[in-house]
Amino acid sequence: VTMDYQQKLAEKLTILNERGTGVLIRMNYIKKICSDPKLRPKFLTDKVLEPAIKYINKKFPNIDFRGNIVIFVLKYNLFSFQDHVYELLNTIDACQCFFDITFNFDFTKNYLDLIITYASVIITLARIDDKKALVGMFNCAHEMTNGCSDPSYPRLGQMFLEYEHPWKKLTEEFGPHTRSVTAALLSLKMVYPRRNLPAEQWRSAQLLSLLSTPAAMLDPALCDTIMCEYLPMDVMERWIIIGFLLCHSSLNTNQASQELWKMALRSGLYLTLTRDEVLNIHKVSEDLLDTFKGYSKRIADIKECREHTLVNCGALHREKRHFLRVALKELCKVLEDEPGLLGPKALFVFMALSFSRDEVLWLVRHSENMPKIKTPEDYNDNQMAELLFYMEKLRELMKKYSHVVQRYHVQYLAQFDALVLNDTIQIWTFFLSYYGEKNNPLQEGQVYHAM
């Protein structure tokens, strides 16, 4: 019997995430060359071939050298990626892995990233309008050249038909994984609301200010969830919105899932799939849930969240950008004057850069896609250059004085962490010697899940 730790789940998640990102970029490239008149393959606009293309699109069996890229990406990239994702998700379910973003950050993050990357690949594939014509004509050329159809063609054809409506098919695939996905998402219920506070609460808490408590200026900025403090907001919102759509049954059975989902729906109108490909989150959510029975209350929630977003979101993010401009300016001046503070307050810099990045990307994403609204000035920030200037300045300070940060934390490891670790080892040594290894409540499998 293979033990859980022998499955190398963390390694597989890392490799598949990198592979999935590559597949997603290639899918996006195919979509771009098919939609751009300058890059579009000439045979797709050739009047002579127009009847053949119409026939292929209608009947879908199936010419051009440029078609090779589609076959290569779909056959050697997408199929392999899809098969390995299926296998890994099933293995993770069988192992009953424990997911908590505040406890095992990397494992949980990579798991959620893989789910969203896979869904994004399938959605991007569905958005390629000419995929049937490209693959169909390539297969015709393959038959004329080799006397037989391409071996991967039947599976490709079936896949195109199955994912004609990608969201519905994806929800069928992820139904068996609802327990694991929901557990991973609900571990965000403390992290996401804390990160999603309005500017007034940031201001009242004097967030990112080194001068608010001068007596504690030299104290190290530490917490138990350091990596969660600068986890990008758009990443968490992709996890929550797409994750709960894939496992939508949780929205009708779990109050915590509903609250987290509605909070994410109020955060904006669009999410990025890859590069300039965006998802209209309220429209997609409503269209999908409308196809299932028993979701009338959730559809009402979506409409309410959309109205709330249209009325409040622009002004809320405008205030956040204003707060961050002032906060980063103060942070830059203090750290320029006293670069030694970069050691104990490095977390402040990471948080400031992460929060600012979130706001810059939110504005770019929405200013390019917003419908006509009553307050367009909320989506047109003529002071954005100032925020970008201080972001770059903070980044340069961190690079310039990286040796200060390194030296501080090496000393911290030796003088504080090592002492705490030594005390912890002594406690566990006593615990194990007292109870004996056979009676140790943390058996091998439990230790793995707790790591």
C-alpha positions as CSV (number, residue, x, y, z in Angstrom):
1,V,0.0,0.0,0.0
2,T,1.4,3.4,-1.0
3,M,1.4,5.8,2.0
4,D,0.0,9.3,1.5
5,Y,3.5,11.0,1.7
6,Q,4.8,8.6,-1.0
7,Q,2.3,10.0,-3.5
8,K,4.4,13.2,-3.8
9,L,1.2,15.3,-4.0
10,A,3.0,18.7,-3.3
11,E,5.5,18.0,-6.1
12,K,2.8,17.0,-8.6
13,L,0.8,20.1,-7.7
14,T,3.8,22.4,-8.4
15,I,4.6,20.7,-11.7
16,L,1.0,20.7,-13.0
17,N,0.5,24.3,-12.0
18,E,3.5,25.3,-14.2
19,R,2.4,23.0,-17.0
20,G,-1.2,24.4,-16.8
21,T,0.0,28.0,-17.0
22,G,1.9,27.2,-20.2
23,V,-1.1,25.5,-21.7
24,L,-3.3,28.5,-20.8
25,I,-0.9,30.9,-22.5
26,R,-0.8,28.8,-25.6
27,M,-4.7,28.7,-25.7
28,N,-4.8,32.4,-25.3
29,Y,-2.3,32.7,-28.2
30,I,-4.5,30.6,-30.5
31,K,-7.5,32.7,-29.6
32,K,-5.6,35.9,-30.4
33,I,-4.3,34.7,-33.8
34,C,-7.8,33.6,-34.8
35,S,-9.5,36.9,-33.7
36,D,-6.8,39.3,-35.1
37,P,-7.3,40.1,-38.8
38,K,-3.6,40.6,-39.2
39,L,-2.6,37.2,-37.7
40,R,-5.6,35.2,-38.7
41,P,-4.7,32.2,-40.9
42,K,-5.5,33.1,-44.5
43,F,-7.4,29.9,-45.3
44,L,-10.1,31.0,-42.8
45,T,-10.9,34.0,-44.9
46,D,-10.4,32.4,-48.3
47,K,-13.6,32.6,-50.3
48,V,-12.8,29.4,-52.2
49,L,-12.6,27.5,-48.9
50,E,-15.6,29.2,-47.3
51,P,-18.1,26.4,-48.2
52,A,-15.8,23.7,-46.8
53,I,-15.3,25.6,-43.5
54,K,-19.1,26.0,-43.2
55,Y,-19.6,22.3,-43.8
56,I,-16.9,21.4,-41.2
57,N,-18.4,23.7,-38.6
58,K,-21.8,22.3,-39.2
59,K,-21.0,18.6,-39.4
60,F,-17.7,18.6,-37.6
61,P,-15.5,16.1,-39.1
62,N,-12.3,18.5,-40.8
63,I,-6.0,22.3,-43.8
64,D,-3.3,24.4,-43.5
65,F,0.2,24.4,-42.1
66,R,-0.9,26.9,-39.5
67,G,-3.3,24.3,-38.1
68,N,-0.4,22.3,-36.8
69,I,-0.1,24.5,-33.7
70,V,-3.7,23.7,-32.7
71,I,-3.2,20.0,-33.0
72,F,0.1,20.2,-31.1
73,V,-1.3,22.2,-28.2
74,L,-4.5,20.2,-27.9
75,K,-3.0,16.7,-28.4
76,Y,0.3,17.0,-26.6
77,N,-0.5,19.7,-24.0
78,L,-4.2,19.8,-23.2
79,F,-4.9,16.0,-23.2
80,S,-1.8,15.3,-21.1
81,F,-2.6,18.2,-18.7
82,Q,-6.3,17.1,-18.3
83,D,-5.4,13.5,-17.7
84,H,-2.9,14.3,-15.0
85,V,-5.2,16.8,-13.3
86,Y,-8.0,14.2,-13.1
87,E,-5.6,11.7,-11.7
88,L,-4.2,14.0,-9.1
89,L,-7.5,15.4,-7.9
90,N,-8.8,11.8,-7.4
91,T,-5.7,10.9,-5.5
92,I,-6.0,13.9,-3.2
93,D,-9.6,13.0,-2.5
94,A,-8.6,9.4,-1.8
95,C,-5.9,10.5,0.7
96,Q,-8.4,12.9,2.4
97,C,-5.8,15.7,2.5
98,F,-6.2,18.5,4.9
99,F,-6.5,22.0,3.4
100,D,-6.1,25.2,5.4
101,I,-4.5,28.3,3.9
102,T,-3.4,29.5,7.3
103,F,-1.8,26.2,8.3
104,N,-0.4,24.6,5.2
105,F,-0.2,27.6,2.8
106,D,1.8,26.2,-0.1
107,F,-0.2,23.0,-0.4
108,T,-3.6,24.7,-0.2
109,K,-2.6,27.5,-2.6
110,N,-1.2,25.1,-5.2
111,Y,-4.4,23.0,-5.0
112,L,-6.7,26.0,-5.5
113,D,-4.4,27.4,-8.2
114,L,-4.5,24.1,-10.1
115,I,-8.3,24.0,-10.1
116,I,-8.6,27.6,-11.3
117,T,-5.9,27.1,-14.0
118,Y,-7.7,24.0,-15.3
119,A,-11.0,25.8,-15.4
120,S,-9.4,28.8,-17.2
121,V,-7.9,26.5,-19.8
122,I,-11.3,24.9,-20.6
123,I,-13.1,28.3,-20.7
124,T,-10.4,29.8,-23.0
125,L,-10.7,26.8,-25.2
126,A,-14.5,27.3,-25.5
127,R,-13.8,30.9,-26.5
128,I,-11.8,30.0,-29.6
129,D,-14.5,30.4,-32.3
130,D,-12.5,28.8,-35.2
131,K,-11.3,25.7,-33.3
132,K,-13.6,23.3,-35.2
133,A,-12.5,24.7,-38.6
134,L,-8.8,24.6,-37.7
135,V,-8.8,21.1,-36.3
136,G,-11.2,19.8,-38.9
137,M,-9.2,21.1,-41.9
138,F,-6.0,19.8,-40.3
139,N,-7.6,16.4,-40.1
140,C,-8.6,16.5,-43.8
141,A,-5.1,17.4,-44.7
142,H,-3.8,14.5,-42.5
143,E,-6.1,12.1,-44.3
144,M,-5.1,13.3,-47.7
145,T,-1.4,13.0,-46.8
146,N,-1.3,9.8,-44.8
147,G,-4.4,8.0,-45.9
148,C,-5.9,8.0,-42.4
149,S,-7.3,10.3,-39.8
150,D,-5.1,11.8,-37.0
151,P,-5.3,9.3,-34.0
152,S,-6.2,12.2,-31.6
153,Y,-9.0,13.5,-33.8
154,P,-11.9,11.4,-32.3
155,R,-11.1,12.5,-28.8
156,L,-10.6,16.1,-29.9
157,G,-14.0,16.1,-31.6
158,Q,-15.7,14.6,-28.6
159,M,-14.1,17.1,-26.3
160,F,-15.2,20.1,-28.4
161,L,-18.8,18.8,-28.2
162,E,-18.7,18.1,-24.5
163,Y,-17.3,21.5,-23.7
164,E,-19.6,23.5,-26.0
165,H,-21.0,24.8,-22.7
166,P,-17.9,24.6,-20.6
167,W,-19.3,25.6,-17.2
168,K,-22.0,23.0,-17.1
169,K,-19.4,20.2,-18.0
170,L,-16.9,21.6,-15.5
171,T,-19.5,21.4,-12.7
172,E,-20.2,17.8,-13.5
173,E,-16.5,17.0,-13.3
174,F,-15.9,18.8,-10.0
175,G,-19.0,17.4,-8.2
176,P,-17.1,14.5,-6.6
177,H,-14.4,17.0,-5.4
178,T,-16.9,19.3,-3.6
179,R,-15.8,18.3,-0.1
180,S,-12.1,19.0,-0.7
181,V,-12.6,22.2,-2.7
182,T,-15.1,23.6,-0.2
183,A,-12.7,22.9,2.8
184,A,-9.9,24.7,1.0
185,L,-12.1,27.7,0.1
186,L,-13.6,28.0,3.6
187,S,-10.1,28.3,5.1
188,L,-10.2,31.8,3.5
189,K,-13.1,32.9,5.7
190,M,-10.8,34.7,8.2
191,V,-8.1,35.8,5.7
192,Y,-10.3,37.3,2.8
193,P,-12.6,39.4,5.0
194,R,-9.6,40.8,6.9
195,R,-7.9,41.8,3.6
196,N,-11.1,43.2,2.1
197,L,-11.6,46.1,4.5
198,P,-12.6,49.6,3.3
199,A,-10.1,52.5,3.5
200,E,-11.9,54.0,6.6
201,Q,-10.9,50.9,8.6
202,W,-7.4,50.9,7.2
203,R,-7.2,54.6,8.3
204,S,-8.6,54.0,11.8
205,A,-6.2,51.1,12.4
206,Q,-3.3,53.3,11.0
207,L,-2.4,50.4,8.7
208,L,1.2,50.5,7.3
209,S,2.2,53.4,9.5
210,L,5.5,53.1,11.3
211,L,5.0,56.4,13.2
212,S,1.7,55.5,14.8
213,T,3.4,53.6,17.6
214,P,6.9,55.0,18.0
215,A,7.7,52.8,21.0
216,A,7.1,49.7,18.9
217,M,9.1,50.9,15.9
218,L,11.9,48.4,16.4
219,D,9.6,45.5,17.2
220,P,9.5,42.8,14.4
221,A,6.3,42.8,12.4
222,L,5.2,39.1,12.8
223,C,2.0,37.1,12.7
224,D,1.1,33.4,12.3
225,T,-0.2,33.9,8.7
226,I,2.6,36.0,7.1
227,M,2.2,34.7,3.6
228,C,-1.6,35.3,3.7
229,E,-1.0,39.0,4.5
230,Y,0.3,39.7,1.0
231,L,-1.7,37.1,-0.9
232,P,-3.1,38.9,-4.0
233,M,-6.8,39.8,-3.7
234,D,-7.6,38.9,-7.3
235,V,-6.1,35.4,-6.7
236,M,-8.4,34.9,-3.7
237,E,-11.4,36.2,-5.6
238,R,-10.7,33.8,-8.5
239,W,-10.5,30.9,-6.1
240,I,-13.8,31.9,-4.3
241,I,-15.9,32.8,-7.3
242,I,-14.8,30.1,-9.8
243,G,-14.3,27.5,-7.0
244,F,-17.9,27.8,-5.7
245,L,-19.3,27.8,-9.2
246,L,-17.6,24.5,-9.9
247,C,-18.9,23.1,-6.6
248,H,-22.1,25.1,-6.5
249,S,-24.0,22.7,-4.2
250,S,-22.0,24.1,-1.3
251,L,-23.8,27.4,-1.8
252,N,-27.1,25.9,-0.9
253,T,-26.0,23.8,2.0
254,N,-23.3,25.9,3.8
255,Q,-24.0,29.4,5.2
256,A,-20.2,30.1,5.5
257,S,-19.8,29.3,1.8
258,Q,-22.7,31.7,0.9
259,E,-21.2,34.6,2.9
260,L,-17.7,34.2,1.5
261,W,-19.1,33.9,-2.1
262,K,-21.3,37.0,-1.7
263,M,-18.4,39.1,-0.3
264,A,-16.3,38.2,-3.4
265,L,-19.2,39.0,-5.7
266,R,-19.3,42.5,-4.2
267,S,-15.6,43.1,-4.9
268,G,-16.0,44.0,-8.6
269,L,-17.5,43.0,-11.9
270,Y,-14.6,41.3,-13.6
271,L,-11.9,38.7,-12.9
272,T,-8.9,38.0,-15.1
273,L,-8.5,34.5,-16.6
274,T,-5.2,35.2,-18.3
275,R,-3.6,38.3,-19.6
276,D,-6.5,40.4,-21.2
277,E,-9.1,37.6,-21.0
278,V,-11.6,38.5,-18.4
279,L,-14.7,36.9,-16.8
280,N,-17.9,38.9,-16.2
281,I,-18.5,37.2,-12.8
282,H,-22.2,38.2,-12.2
283,K,-23.3,37.3,-15.7
284,V,-21.5,33.9,-15.7
285,S,-22.7,33.1,-12.2
286,E,-26.3,33.9,-13.0
287,D,-26.3,32.1,-16.4
288,L,-24.9,28.9,-14.8
289,L,-27.1,28.8,-11.7
290,D,-30.2,29.5,-13.8
291,T,-29.7,26.1,-15.4
292,F,-30.2,24.3,-12.1
293,K,-33.3,23.9,-10.0
294,G,-33.4,25.3,-6.4
295,Y,-31.1,28.3,-7.0
296,S,-33.6,31.2,-7.2
297,K,-32.3,32.7,-3.9
298,R,-28.7,32.5,-5.1
299,I,-29.7,34.2,-8.3
300,A,-31.3,37.0,-6.3
301,D,-28.1,37.2,-4.3
302,I,-26.1,37.7,-7.5
303,K,-28.4,40.5,-8.7
304,E,-28.2,42.2,-5.3
305,C,-24.4,41.9,-5.3
306,R,-24.1,43.3,-8.8
307,E,-26.2,46.4,-7.9
308,H,-24.1,46.9,-4.8
309,T,-20.9,46.7,-6.9
310,L,-22.1,49.2,-9.4
311,V,-23.2,51.7,-6.8
312,N,-20.3,51.4,-4.2
313,C,-17.3,49.7,-5.6
314,G,-15.8,52.5,-7.7
315,A,-15.8,55.0,-4.8
316,L,-14.6,52.3,-2.3
317,H,-11.5,51.5,-4.5
318,R,-10.9,55.2,-5.2
319,E,-10.6,55.8,-1.4
320,K,-8.3,52.8,-1.1
321,R,-5.9,54.3,-3.7
322,H,-6.0,57.6,-2.0
323,F,-5.1,56.0,1.4
324,L,-2.3,54.0,-0.2
325,R,-0.7,57.0,-1.9
326,V,-0.4,58.7,1.5
327,A,0.7,55.6,3.4
328,L,3.4,54.6,0.8
329,K,4.7,58.2,0.8
330,E,5.1,58.1,4.6
331,L,6.7,54.6,4.4
332,C,9.2,55.7,1.8
333,K,10.3,58.8,3.7
334,V,10.8,56.9,7.0
335,L,12.6,54.0,5.4
336,E,14.8,56.3,3.3
337,D,15.8,58.0,6.5
338,E,16.2,54.8,8.6
339,P,16.9,51.9,6.2
340,G,17.7,49.7,9.3
341,L,13.9,49.5,9.9
342,L,13.6,47.3,6.7
343,G,14.8,44.4,8.8
344,P,12.0,44.3,11.5
345,K,9.4,45.9,9.2
346,A,9.9,44.0,6.0
347,L,6.4,42.7,6.2
348,F,5.1,46.2,6.1
349,V,6.8,46.7,2.7
350,F,5.5,43.5,1.3
351,M,1.9,44.4,2.4
352,A,2.2,47.9,1.1
353,L,3.3,46.6,-2.3
354,S,0.7,43.9,-2.4
355,F,-2.2,46.2,-1.4
356,S,-1.1,48.7,-4.1
357,R,-0.7,46.1,-6.7
358,D,-4.3,44.9,-6.0
359,E,-5.7,48.4,-6.5
360,V,-3.7,49.0,-9.7
361,L,-4.9,45.8,-11.3
362,W,-8.5,46.3,-10.1
363,L,-8.6,49.7,-11.8
364,V,-7.0,48.5,-15.0
365,R,-9.3,45.5,-15.2
366,H,-12.5,47.6,-14.6
367,S,-11.6,50.8,-16.5
368,E,-11.3,48.9,-19.7
369,N,-14.5,46.8,-19.3
370,M,-16.9,49.0,-17.4
371,P,-20.4,49.6,-18.8
372,K,-21.8,53.1,-18.8
373,I,-22.2,54.3,-15.3
374,K,-23.1,57.5,-13.4
375,T,-19.7,58.0,-11.9
376,P,-17.0,57.3,-14.6
377,E,-14.5,59.5,-12.6
378,D,-14.2,56.6,-10.1
379,Y,-12.6,54.5,-12.9
380,N,-10.2,57.2,-14.2
381,D,-7.5,58.0,-11.7
382,N,-5.2,60.9,-12.8
383,Q,-3.0,60.3,-9.7
384,M,-2.2,56.7,-10.5
385,A,1.4,57.7,-11.5
386,E,2.1,58.9,-8.0
387,L,1.1,55.5,-6.5
388,L,3.2,53.7,-9.1
389,F,6.1,56.0,-8.3
390,Y,6.1,55.2,-4.6
391,M,5.6,51.5,-5.3
392,E,8.8,51.6,-7.5
393,K,10.6,53.6,-4.8
394,L,9.8,51.0,-2.1
395,R,10.9,48.2,-4.4
396,E,14.2,49.9,-5.1
397,L,14.8,50.5,-1.3
398,M,14.2,46.8,-0.7
399,K,16.7,45.8,-3.4
400,K,19.3,48.4,-2.3
401,Y,19.2,47.3,1.4
402,S,18.5,43.6,0.9
403,H,21.7,42.9,2.9
404,V,20.1,44.7,5.9
405,V,17.0,42.5,5.7
406,Q,19.1,39.3,5.3
407,R,21.4,40.1,8.2
408,Y,18.5,41.0,10.5
409,H,16.7,37.7,9.8
410,V,19.8,35.5,10.0
411,Q,20.4,37.0,13.5
412,Y,16.8,36.6,14.4
413,L,16.9,32.9,13.4
414,A,20.0,32.3,15.6
415,Q,19.0,34.4,18.6
416,F,15.2,33.9,18.8
417,D,13.9,31.2,16.5
418,A,16.6,28.7,17.5
419,L,15.8,29.1,21.2
420,V,12.1,28.6,20.6
421,L,12.8,25.6,18.4
422,N,15.1,24.1,21.1
423,D,12.3,24.5,23.8
424,T,9.8,22.9,21.4
425,I,12.1,19.9,20.7
426,Q,12.6,19.4,24.5
427,I,8.8,19.4,25.1
428,W,8.2,16.9,22.3
429,T,11.1,14.7,23.5
430,F,9.6,14.6,27.0
431,F,6.1,13.9,25.5
432,L,7.3,11.0,23.4
433,S,9.4,9.5,26.1
434,Y,6.5,9.7,28.6
435,Y,3.8,8.2,26.4
436,G,6.0,6.0,24.3
437,E,6.0,5.9,20.5
438,K,3.3,3.2,20.3
439,N,0.8,5.4,22.1
440,N,1.7,8.5,20.3
441,P,-1.6,10.0,19.1
442,L,0.1,11.6,16.0
443,Q,0.4,8.5,13.8
444,E,2.2,8.7,10.5
445,G,-0.7,9.6,8.3
446,Q,-1.9,12.3,10.7
447,V,1.5,13.8,10.9
448,Y,1.5,14.1,7.1
449,H,-1.9,15.7,7.0
450,A,-0.9,18.2,9.6
451,M,2.3,19.3,7.8
